[in-house]
Amino acid sequence: TREIHLASRPVGLPTAANFELITVPVRPLQAGEVLIKNLWMSVDPYMRGRMMDRESYVPPYKLQEALEGGAVGEVVESRSETIKVGDLVLHQLGWREHAVAPAASVQKIDARQAPPQAFLGVLGMTGMTAWAGLTRIAELKAGETVFVSAASGAVGAVAVQIAKQMGARVVASVGSDEKAAWLREIGADAVINYRTAGDLTAALRAAAPEGINVYFENVGGAHLEAALNVMKPFGRVIMCGMIEVYNATEPPKGPSNLAQVIGKRIKLQGMIVSDHFGAYPEFLKQVGGWLAAGKIQTRETVREGLDNAPDAFIGLFRGDNTGKMLVKLA
Ligand code: NDP
């Protein structure tokens, strides 16, 4: 079977040379383990952080070892009482075609509810991030205005639609006109193409003349500055991600207008989705319900084959994806 190793730690935007495709034997199962044939794997911006050797909320990837990340697959061999051959499971041993895992570390998924790869996106980690950010971090209320950056991505597009379901007005920011058109289709009230908009504060003010109550931060930099400039008193910022700085080789500049946080009594709160996994049943009921009712729509950008996984990952930083970026393995 094949897996992708981290060959070297990237400096700046990762390149193909940072990754190596290796052929390895599948090791025999021990008691309590299962062999999974991976069908889909996820590539996510947070993986960039794990490629650096530094302390964080998740340990760094090790050099010359297989990378890890969310994946769904079919159990093809089992030495477990609870997980059987034929079960579809979600687990954290992506970046490889086959995975041997303790049965206790995998989670069965119900493919009658949605296609298996949905559990890597809208019904998985990224959907949960959107939901937890809006409902639990920002405590969004009907009638409020929300600004979402990276709004056509996996987290962003779900956040836009959850916010609409919660009765908010939504302003979205994306990197192309095609993405902007899709965002309007799925309910965004105003969309900014940040690549062509010029001054982001002016563009945001035009899109939300009354100001914004909540900012769903996925990008950082000028997006955060604009959001603070246009935020109403007692606004909340969901500090979810800052993809603009993940490949930075110099310490990025802070927002020049941070002092506004004081006068406007703005609350900025960082979030890590795994803190909220205990609420997964509640999330699945609500967001799964909206999905089944056609109230939330999704797109996927799919790359075929493990050899294309590094490029799929690097593509996140070029904006190659609309909706969830996925690699189809089998
Ligand atoms: P996306 O599907 O949103 O993919 C990344 C998108 O970001 C791209 O499609 C691109 O779209 C945009 N982008 C890339 N580089 C830049 C840039 N320099 N400036 C502006 N936009 C850029 O990824 P996810 O939905 O998985 O993640 C979105 C954010 O949420 C990330 O910041 C991620 O780290 C964070 N996150 C945080 C979690 C948490 O627990 N805190 C959990 C999951 C995700 P475009 O064409 O519009 O530029």
Residues whose N, C-alpha, C, O or C-beta is under 5 A from the ligand:
A	BS01	NDP	D44 P45 Y46 T126 T129 A150 G153 A154 V155 G156 S173 V174 G175 S176 N218 V219 M239 C240 G241 M242 I243 E244 M271 I272 V273 L316 F317 R318 G319 D320 N321 G323
